[in-house]
């Protein structure tokens, strides 16, 4: 009967993990039981390794599993308390808990809007009406309008115009110097088929493989940047989920940062852009807080650059260059250093800066002055027209 | 030889020069028992590829390695028809009577070039190999979908020939460096294990096992330095391979103990980024050594 108890407990444990946010099918639980029969129950560490190998399949879930295992198998009757302990953790699964000062800061700065709240989408009927009613001149006005000052309806319209930019970007030419090879490899199957029909058929050629250079997006989501970054995330979402899906798709990696860097590529896979962005704001604890630009770039360079950047990659850095961590580093040497490292690991580093919307913009802040010599281009990104120009630039 | 317990697995791997932590031994044992592929993730230099080699040695099976890269396709991974040979055969048969026979022959095993995946399922000498699919995250996503059939049923469908099934399933190891998340459907068919850098005790054990001639004091210092480096905020942390390489370098230089000058002059063996090396030049290296020495002698 011990086996029955074990099965029951493993199932129970599986439910706990599932509630804590591990995507766990019943096939995995059955596999775990089968594996336990093989590895035996004599040693606790074997038992744990067996469960880990069968129930976990992603690096970021390991910490959660460790905790759940520790609590559950010490005293399974404490389930109620286990749940209470696990549930709050489910939100910030992979990473360390956010430094508390951001939240407080965000709430102090924006008392009326909770951090991470998206502008409410208008009802569907209204949306359709608006779309149809958008005339050419209105569209032109919209193109020039600053994202910061848009009304919710204008915001929605801009978003839809932006969604159309995505596919355009995907049509850019492959990343080869000059013209791609006119013909690819010999296509043997096609050639043979032709020869079977006709004795001396000309050889067939396979189309050369075209590879698109990867695109990396680093978006600042601090208070001053929130609106612009949100718009760029919409662009990123359009790029990650183009409709219809083209034959070749460049790899797109998205990260957001405020006080720390968060990869959001997986969250953007959600089809619906609003749901995707909602998932991002839920995952990211530092919306609308301060920026630690140098530290975030450092985290990217250390943990991600080697994994996602190839020598032909384009990096889009969306930030106003104002680093709140700069008291400790007045000359922003650290920032310059990290920016140079980033610049050296990709083909071009494009800095999109909404501050460029001001006519007489001058790089006065130390962070901006440190960043400026290290980037390939310094571009505005405050309205649709500037984003269109960006897409144009990326296409060529 | 198939180990019949976790302890036997650990011992067997040790005899191959691979010191595995117990959790890894458990997972390997399970993979063998349940006939499931093993999916390994972890920092570069934690011994993912080495494990496949050690397992091949332990099980006395050949190792077949498929290195993934962007654009890897079926022709390079699984099989390809030998078109040139088919063409020659057609030309030779022209004018002869046996056209029917040739047509039947043309898509037979004789004209099939087996690439790693087909070799693993249908080995020429009949012994099921260890199949290492290295750095799966580098391949394109369609390739993962293709792997599904192979990983769950150990079979391959070739339209012209039919289904080729493995008589004895190979032991499959997949590794990933996490440049992107591998699809859940692939992972669901596998046992998962995350490989960490070894702790000091295990690293010392590995070092002594691999380089039996090394002085005990030097080995301890080497391990302490590497462990301290892994605690630092570096772009690329030194892996196990770097530890071994560095120890060999120090042996070549006839170093008996570590001093700051030797450390700085051999840093290029351990660290591969100029920024990291620059951080350790000068006084930093001496401080690190002093700290390490205090720890090893104090504890």
Interface residues (C-beta under 8 A of the other chain):
Chain A: X23 X25 X27 X28 X31 X34 X35 X38 X39 X45 X46 X48 X49 X50 X52 X53 X54 X56 X57 X58 X59 X62 X188 X189 X191 X192 X195 X209 X211 X251 X265 X266 X301 X302 X306 X307 X308 X337 X341
Chain B: X6 X22 X23 X24 X26 X27 X29 X30 X33 X34 X36 X39 X41 X70 X71 X81 X83 X84 X86 X87 X90 X177 X178 X179 X180 X181 X184 X187 X188 X190 X191 X192 X193 X194 X233 X234 X235 X236 X275
